[in-house]
Amino acid sequence: MKRISFEQLNINPITAIRNDWMLITAGNADSFNTMTASWGHIGSLWGSNGGNPTTTIFIRPQRYTKEFVDREDVYTLCFFPDGFKKQLAYLGTVSGRDEDKVAKMGLTPVFEDGYTYFKEASLVLCCRKLYHAPIAEEGFVDPSIVEENYPDRDFHEMYVGKIEKILIAD
Ligand SMILES: Cc1cc2nc3c(=O)[nH]c(=O)nc-3n(C[C@H](O)[C@H](O)[C@H](O)COP(=O)(O)O)c2cc1C
């Protein structure tokens, strides 16, 4: 992996997240977990000079991965080359509470500077948490979103993280 600046990042964030999916991962060599996500943002928020490069992710309360994202100060977002969709679908269906799904999918965790990511990734965004709060029901301008997405009122929790490091496969 080699480090690039955010100015050098060359992806379509909508297709990368929405269509190709990413893994949200947090933890360390003793314990970590990961899950697939297709909702999220990459952009800029707070700070000076135009703002911090940031990511925003949305995690439902019942996800095992949430325990690790809550426990740690940092998380990573991993994007993969073609050929990993089956693995990502599995990691987004089975819970790490029930089995070692990462080993089963043949992914290789890398533990570096507090971050956990996967050797097979083509792009890794290393993020430090800045903000965490649940999505509030009263904030919805379009109430049909609540009915469609939250019949059990299990609102996602939102995490904003400052992108501290970007790695790409070399
Ligand atoms: C394509 C796809 C996208 C997903 N996006 C999200 C998401 O953005 N937020 C979320 O909380 N769960 C999302 N999920 C569901 C979790 O990945 C899934 O529940 C996973 O098994 C949780 O694993 P864990 O319990 O080990 O954390 C998605 C699943 C798939 C297959």
The ligand as an SDF file (V2000), in Angstrom:
LIG
                    3D

 31 33  0  0  0  0  0  0  0  0999 V2000
  -24.7430   -4.1010    0.4050 C   0  0  0  0  0  0  0  0  0  0  0  0
  -24.9500   -3.9390    1.8830 C   0  0  0  0  0  0  0  0  0  0  0  0
  -24.9360   -2.6580    2.4310 C   0  0  0  0  0  0  0  0  0  0  0  0
  -25.1210   -2.4630    3.8150 C   0  0  0  0  0  0  0  0  0  0  0  0
  -25.0630   -1.1900    4.3250 N   0  0  0  0  0  0  0  0  0  0  0  0
  -25.1920   -1.0160    5.6710 C   0  0  0  0  0  0  0  0  0  0  0  0
  -25.0550    0.2960    6.2280 C   0  0  0  0  0  0  0  0  0  0  0  0
  -24.7280    1.2870    5.5510 O   0  0  0  0  0  0  0  0  0  0  0  0
  -25.2790    0.4250    7.5700 N   0  0  0  0  0  0  0  0  0  0  0  0
  -25.6140   -0.6450    8.3660 C   0  0  0  0  0  0  0  0  0  0  0  0
  -25.8000   -0.4730    9.5750 O   0  0  0  0  0  0  0  0  0  0  0  0
  -25.7070   -1.9030    7.8530 N   0  0  0  0  0  0  0  0  0  0  0  0
  -25.4970   -2.1110    6.5320 C   0  0  0  0  0  0  0  0  0  0  0  0
  -25.5570   -3.3710    6.0210 N   0  0  0  0  0  0  0  0  0  0  0  0
  -25.8270   -4.5200    6.9100 C   0  0  0  0  0  0  0  0  0  0  0  0
  -24.6000   -5.0390    7.6570 C   0  0  0  0  0  0  0  0  0  0  0  0
  -23.4600   -5.1010    6.8150 O   0  0  0  0  0  0  0  0  0  0  0  0
  -24.9110   -6.4620    8.1880 C   0  0  0  0  0  0  0  0  0  0  0  0
  -25.9860   -6.4140    9.0840 O   0  0  0  0  0  0  0  0  0  0  0  0
  -23.7120   -7.1590    8.7880 C   0  0  0  0  0  0  0  0  0  0  0  0
  -23.9850   -8.5510    8.8400 O   0  0  0  0  0  0  0  0  0  0  0  0
  -23.3780   -6.6510   10.1710 C   0  0  0  0  0  0  0  0  0  0  0  0
  -22.2970   -7.4000   10.6430 O   0  0  0  0  0  0  0  0  0  0  0  0
  -21.7960   -7.3350   12.1590 P   0  0  0  0  0  0  0  0  0  0  0  0
  -22.9590   -7.7540   13.0670 O   0  0  0  0  0  0  0  0  0  0  0  0
  -20.6490   -8.3310   12.1950 O   0  0  0  0  0  0  0  0  0  0  0  0
  -21.3700   -5.9360   12.4120 O   0  0  0  0  0  0  0  0  0  0  0  0
  -25.3640   -3.5900    4.6470 C   0  0  0  0  0  0  0  0  0  0  0  0
  -25.3810   -4.8740    4.0950 C   0  0  0  0  0  0  0  0  0  0  0  0
  -25.1640   -5.0580    2.7200 C   0  0  0  0  0  0  0  0  0  0  0  0
  -25.1620   -6.4510    2.1390 C   0  0  0  0  0  0  0  0  0  0  0  0
  1  2  1  0
  2  3  1  0
  2 30  2  0
  3  4  2  0
  4  5  1  0
  4 28  1  0
  5  6  2  0
  6  7  1  0
  6 13  1  0
  7  8  2  0
  7  9  1  0
  9 10  1  0
 10 11  2  0
 10 12  1  0
 12 13  2  0
 13 14  1  0
 14 15  1  0
 14 28  1  0
 15 16  1  0
 16 17  1  0
 16 18  1  0
 18 19  1  0
 18 20  1  0
 20 21  1  0
 20 22  1  0
 22 23  1  0
 23 24  1  0
 24 25  2  0
 24 26  1  0
 24 27  1  0
 28 29  2  0
 29 30  1  0
 30 31  1  0
M  END
$$$$
